[in-house]
Amino acid sequence: MNKSSTIRARIEPELKDNAEHIFRKLGLTTTQALTLFYKQVELRKGLPFDVAIPNETTRRTLADTDSGRNLVLCEDAGDMFEKLGI
């Protein structure tokens, strides 16, 4: 297929750099990553992930973990399952 369309977008430089760093770790170019995203949108007929506004519990939990509060640290997966009682 002829690839002749161009996408132009303005985004924050730090976001661009961080995302492109992850793309490189995955072995993808930015073009390949965007093509993958567009293909998933086409296949799913919508965004390939949920978009939602977090509820109060989720916001509080994210704020706590970002600040290092109320964390349960585990040595490994076995320790985590033990602490969860699984």
N, C-alpha and C positions, 0 to 999 in steps of 0.2 A: 504494500500500500504506500502511496506517495505521502510522505510527511512534509507538508508545506505550510501548515498553520502555525502561528506563533502565539504564545501566551505571554502577556506582560502584566506584572503585578508589582506593587510597591509593598514591601513588608519591612519590619524592623531588622536591621543588619544582624543583631545578635541572634534573633530567631532563625534567620536564614543560615548563618554560620553553624548554629547548633544542629539544625536539621540536616544540612549538607554533611556535617561530620558523621552523623548517624547513617546517612545514605552510604557514605564511603565504607563504614564498618560493615554494612550489609552487602557491599559490592555493587551498589547501584549508582548511576549518575542521577543528577537532578531530573533530567528528561525522562529517564526510565521510571523514577519514583512518581513523577507527575502522570505519566502514561498509565502506570499501575493504579493510581488513585482514580483517574478518569474512567478506566476500564471497570473498576469496581462500582463506581457510580452508575455507569451504564448497565451493568449486569444486575445490580440491586434496585435500579430505578429510584435511587436516593443515596444519601450519604452512607458510606460503609461502616459507620459507627453511630452510636447513640449520641444525640446532643440534648443535654438536659441541664436545667439549673439545679445545682445541688440543694438538698433540703438542709434544715438547720443542723441536724445531727451530723451530716456529712461535712458541712462547713466547719463546725466546731472540731470534728476529728481531724480534718486537714490542717486547721490552724494549730491544733495541739501537736501533731506530728511535725509540722514545719518548725515549731519552736522547741521540739524535743521533749514535750510533756506527755505523760500517760503512755509511755512506750513499754512494750514487753519485748525484751531482747531474747533471741533464741540462738543457741549454738549451731543448730542445724535443723533439718526438717524433722528428725525424730524428736528433738527437744520441743519444737513447735507443736507437734501433734500431742505430745505428752501434756504440755501446758494447756492445750485446748481440750484435753480429755478425750481425744479420739484414739 
